[in-house]
């Protein structure tokens, strides 16, 4: 039997996957932001609490690596924010 839904009904169904993607993107963005914040704290503690004279090369590399990772996570969170904004605009366009 053919689907006889109105165009409005189909638009609502199309919005469901986009709404789901939006919700997931918001959750992932929040998790990435939290991870970046937590890593920034770890970096700050390592950098301030471990005396430079007492640091091994491995500790210096670990401190530098935490800084790079935190910056990558922050950039990823910013990218996710743009994705969330785009998905939100699509959901609003498809909502009745």
N, C-alpha and C positions, 0 to 999 in steps of 0.2 A: 504494500500500500504506500503510495507516495506521501512524502512529508508535506502537509498542508499548513505548516505554521506560517504565521504572518512574518513579513520581513522584520518587524520589531522583535519577534520571538527569536529569530535567527541571530539578530544582532546581540541579544542578551546572552545567547549561547556562545557566541564568538568572544564576548567579553570575559566569560568564565576562565578560559585558559590564560588570558592576559592578566586577569585579576589574581589568579593563582601565582603566576610568574612575578607579579608585583609584590605580593605578600612574601614570597620566598626571597626575592631580592632585598626587601627591607630587612628580613631576618639575617641574611648573609652579611649585609652592610653593617648591621649592628654588631655581629660577631667579629667581623674584621676590625671595626673600630675598637672594640674591647680588647682584642688581641694586640693591636698596635699600642694602645694605652698601657697595657700590662708589660709589653716588651720595652716601652720607653722607661717605665719604672725600673725594670731589671737593668737596663743600660745605665741609667743614672746612678743606681746603687753601686754597680760594678765600677763605674768610672770614678765615683767619689770615695767609696769606702776601701778600695784596694789601692794602697799607696803605689804610686808610679814606680818607685825604686824597688818595690817588692814584686812587681808584675813580671811574669814570664812572657815570652813571646806568644805563647798560646793564649794567655789571658788577654794580652793586647789585641790579638786577632779576634778573640771572642767578643771583646768590647766593640771593636770596629764592626764586626758582623752583626751584632744586635742593633747597632745604629742603622746599618744598611737595610736590614730586614724591617725595622720599624718604619723607615721611609717608604719601602715598597708597599707595606700594608696600608699606610696612610694614603698613598697614591691610588691603591686599589679601592679603598673606601670612597675616595673622591670619584673614581670612575663608576662605582656602583651607585653613587648618588645621582649621577647623570642618567644611568639606566633606570633607576626608580622614577625619576622625573618624567622620562619618556614613556615608561609603562603607565604611569599615573595619567598622563595626558591621553593615552590611547583608551584607557578604561573610561575616562570622563567622556570621550567622544562616542563610545559605544553604549554608554548608559542611557536609558530612556529619560 
